[in-house]
Each structure stands twice: as structure tokens, then as C-alpha cells.
């Protein structure tokens, strides 16, 4: 599985920037990962062309880590892009293009924190796939 994370804006908050870099390095041990930052929401879909699109949105489906793991396993061998909006959220067209509309929490998360949570969950899912003991249900 090839992963791409496309996010509006680079993390400016130090904890988010460092955390995203840390988890990107961890994820890359288990799967190819492209981390792409765009300036505007309108640039998300072109960067996800040819990928299954998982759009992070508070109105999306809440999945457990194991459910996300099973969903990604069903897409094994495909290219999967995770789209993270900016402070204003996603345009309706981006939500409509989603193969999966995913919520990380019923709470509204600041977009840099959402990106960091996503990166940790991708790492967690990939360690599950590899049989690594990082995930403890």
C-alpha cells in the first residue's frame, strides 16, 4: 500500500511539526509515504488524483483503529490519500469525492492536531499489519 497525506498548510505549531515528522519517519519503515502540503483547499483533489481518497471531516464515519486497519487492508496494493483540510474545513466537492469520509473524533480538532493524530493512527495501523506489539487493544 502506498500512502499519501495531503494537508492544507504546513504545521506551524512546534509540537505538531515535530510530531508529524516523527510519525512520518515511523510510517515510512512500514509503507511508502508521501507527505504533501498545499496552500489552498482547491489544491487537495489534484494532489490525490489516482488514489483512493480518505477525507478527514468531523461529520465523517467514526472508526476504531481495528476498523480502520480492516478498511485499509481491503485496499492493500492500492494508493490511498488522506486529505486534511485547513482551519475552514473542506469544500463540499472534496467531501463528495471521498471514498471514505472519516472522523477522528466527535470533537472538532484543530487541523494541525488532526494531522498529527492521523499520522499516529497510520503508524498504529501499519504496526498492526506487521504484527508489531505497538497497538494494545
C-alpha positions in Angstrom: 0.0 0.0 0.0 1.3 3.4 -0.9 0.1 6.2 1.3 -0.1 9.9 0.6 -1.2 12.5 3.2 -2.2 15.8 1.6 -2.7 18.7 4.1 -3.6 22.4 3.7 -0.7 24.3 5.2 2.4 23.1 6.9 2.2 22.7 10.7 3.4 25.9 12.3 2.9 24.8 15.9 6.2 23.2 17.1 4.6 20.2 18.8 2.6 19.4 15.6 5.5 19.9 13.2 7.8 17.7 15.3 5.1 15.0 15.9 4.3 14.8 12.2 7.9 14.5 11.3 8.4 11.8 13.9 5.4 9.7 12.8 6.2 10.2 9.1 9.6 8.6 9.8 8.0 5.7 11.6 5.3 5.2 8.9 8.0 5.0 6.2 9.5 2.0 7.9 6.4 0.1 7.1 5.0 1.6 3.9 5.9 4.3 1.3 4.5 7.7 2.4 4.3 11.0 0.5 3.6 13.9 2.8 2.3 16.8 0.6 1.4 20.3 1.8 -0.7 22.6 -0.3 -1.6 26.3 0.2 -5.3 26.1 -0.6 -8.2 23.7 -0.3 -8.7 23.7 -4.0 -5.3 22.0 -4.5 -6.2 18.9 -2.4 -8.0 16.8 -5.0 -5.4 17.3 -7.8 -2.7 16.0 -5.4 -4.9 12.9 -4.7 -5.6 12.0 -8.3 -5.3 8.3 -8.9 -5.6 7.5 -5.2 -8.5 6.2 -3.0 -9.5 9.3 -1.1 -10.0 9.4 2.7 -11.2 12.8 3.6 -10.9 13.8 7.3 -14.1 15.6 8.4 -15.9 15.9 11.7 -19.1 14.7 10.0 -17.4 11.5 8.8 -17.6 8.0 10.0 -16.1 7.2 13.4 -14.0 4.1 13.2 -12.0 2.2 15.8 -8.3 1.6 15.0 -9.1 -2.0 14.2 -11.9 -0.9 11.8 -9.6 1.5 10.0 -7.0 -1.3 9.8 -9.5 -3.6 8.2 -10.6 -0.9 5.7 -7.0 -0.2 4.7 -6.3 -3.9 4.4 -9.2 -4.2 1.9 -7.3 -1.5 -0.2 -4.0 -3.4 0.0 -1.9 -2.8 -3.1 -3.7 0.4 -3.9 -2.7 4.0 -3.5 -4.5 5.8 -0.6 -4.6 9.5 0.0 -5.7 11.1 3.3 -6.9 14.7 2.8 -6.6 17.1 5.8 -8.3 20.4 5.4 -7.3 23.7 6.9 -8.9 25.9 9.5 -12.0 26.3 7.4 -12.6 22.6 6.8 -13.3 21.0 3.4 -15.2 22.3 0.4 -18.3 20.3 -0.4 -16.7 19.0 -3.6 -13.8 17.5 -1.6 -16.2 15.7 0.7 -18.2 14.4 -2.3 -15.1 13.0 -3.9 -14.3 10.9 -0.8 -14.1 7.1 -0.9 -14.3 7.3 2.9 -15.3 10.4 4.9 -13.5 9.8 8.2 -13.9 11.5 11.6 -11.0 11.1 14.0 -13.2 12.2 16.9 -16.7 13.6 17.7 -14.8 16.6 18.9 -13.7 19.3 16.5 -9.9 19.1 16.3 -7.6 22.0 15.3 -6.3 21.0 11.8 -2.6 20.6 12.9 -3.6 18.4 15.8 -5.9 16.3 13.4 -2.9 15.8 11.1 -0.7 14.6 14.0 -3.5 12.2 15.2 -3.8 10.9 11.7 -0.1 10.2 11.4 -0.1 8.3 14.7 -3.1 6.3 13.6 -1.4 5.4 10.3 1.6 4.2 12.2 -0.6 2.2 14.6 -2.4 0.6 11.7 0.8 -0.3 9.9 2.3 -1.9 13.1 -0.9 -3.9 13.4 -0.4 -5.1 9.8 3.2 -6.0 10.6 2.3 -7.9 13.8 4.3 -5.4 15.9 3.2 -5.0 19.6 2.8 -1.2 19.4 -1.1 -1.5 19.4 -2.5 -2.9 22.6 -6.4 -3.2 22.4 
